[in-house]
Amino acid sequence: MNYGLTTWFPIVVTLGLTGLVVGGMVTVNRLLGPRPVQSAVKGEAFECGNPTSGSAWGRFSVRFYLTALLFLVFDVEVVFLYPWAAELRTLGMFGFVEVLVYIGILTVGLIYAWQRGALDWD
């Protein structure tokens, strides 16, 4: 296919205008924006109002990462139910049975993780 100037011109104009707007905003902020005053208090890491303690290189338990990973897996898998719900009427009984199988597989995975102690914080 021959993509001429007429195909790419609107995209180039949009990107150029976007760059000009962003550059203009950054420039105006640098010229007119407030200058932060540095102090020892502002330089500290903020941790929910609690004073910092210990090294920043502390180790977390593997269970923390495992729980976070399981949350992400099951959270993302539930997102796949939204398109199914939007098309439920057109999918009919076949779509309903398929989503029951899908939810069943997720349930078996959750039960397996639960029984293996992946969700325990002891």
C-alpha positions in Angstrom: 0.0 0.0 0.0 1.1 3.5 -0.7 0.8 5.7 2.4 1.2 9.3 1.3 1.5 12.5 3.1 -2.3 12.8 3.5 -2.3 9.7 5.7 0.5 10.8 8.1 -0.1 14.6 8.1 -2.8 14.6 10.8 -0.7 12.3 13.1 2.4 14.5 12.6 0.4 17.7 13.3 -1.2 16.1 16.5 2.2 15.0 17.8 3.7 18.4 17.0 0.9 20.3 18.8 1.1 17.9 21.7 4.9 18.6 22.0 4.3 22.3 21.9 1.6 22.3 24.5 3.7 20.1 26.9 6.8 22.1 26.3 4.9 25.4 26.9 3.4 24.1 30.1 6.8 23.0 31.4 8.4 26.3 30.5 5.7 28.4 32.1 5.9 26.2 35.2 9.7 26.7 35.4 9.4 30.5 35.0 6.3 31.2 37.1 6.1 28.3 39.5 7.1 28.4 43.2 10.7 27.5 44.1 10.8 24.8 46.8 12.8 25.5 49.9 15.1 22.6 50.8 15.2 21.5 54.5 16.1 18.4 56.4 12.5 17.6 57.1 11.5 17.8 53.5 14.4 15.5 52.5 13.2 12.7 54.7 11.3 9.8 53.3 7.6 10.0 54.2 6.1 6.8 55.6 2.6 7.5 56.7 3.7 10.0 59.3 5.9 7.5 61.1 9.6 8.4 61.6 11.9 6.2 59.5 13.7 3.4 61.3 16.2 0.9 60.1 17.8 0.4 56.7 16.0 1.0 53.4 17.4 -2.4 52.3 15.2 -4.4 54.6 14.0 -7.8 53.4 10.4 -8.7 53.0 9.0 -12.1 53.5 8.4 -14.2 50.4 4.8 -14.6 51.6 4.3 -10.8 50.9 5.2 -11.2 47.3 3.3 -14.5 46.9 0.1 -12.8 48.3 0.6 -9.8 46.0 1.1 -12.1 43.0 -2.0 -14.1 43.8 -4.0 -10.9 44.2 -2.9 -9.7 40.8 -3.6 -13.1 39.1 -7.1 -13.4 40.5 -7.8 -9.7 40.0 -6.8 -9.7 36.4 -8.8 -12.9 35.8 -12.0 -11.4 37.2 -11.6 -8.5 34.7 -12.2 -11.0 31.9 -15.7 -11.5 33.2 -16.7 -8.0 32.1 -16.7 -8.6 28.3 -18.6 -11.9 29.0 -21.2 -10.0 30.9 -21.6 -7.5 28.2 -22.2 -10.2 25.5 -24.1 -12.7 27.7 -27.3 -12.5 25.6 -25.6 -13.1 22.3 -23.5 -16.0 23.7 -26.4 -17.9 25.0 -26.2 -21.1 27.0 -22.8 -22.0 25.5 -21.2 -18.8 26.8 -22.8 -19.4 30.2 -21.4 -22.9 30.5 -18.0 -21.7 29.3 -17.9 -19.0 32.0 -18.9 -21.5 34.6 -16.0 -23.7 33.6 -13.7 -20.6 33.8 -15.0 -19.7 37.3 -14.6 -23.3 38.3 -10.9 -23.3 37.3 -10.3 -20.1 39.2 -12.1 -21.5 42.2 -10.0 -24.7 42.1 -6.8 -22.5 41.9 -7.9 -20.4 44.9 -8.7 -23.5 47.0 -5.3 -25.0 46.1 -3.4 -21.8 47.1 -5.4 -21.6 50.3 -4.8 -25.2 51.3 -1.1 -24.8 50.5 -0.9 -21.9 53.0 -0.1 -19.3 50.4 -2.6 -16.9 52.0 -1.5 -17.4 55.6 0.5 -14.6 57.3 1.9 -16.6 60.2 
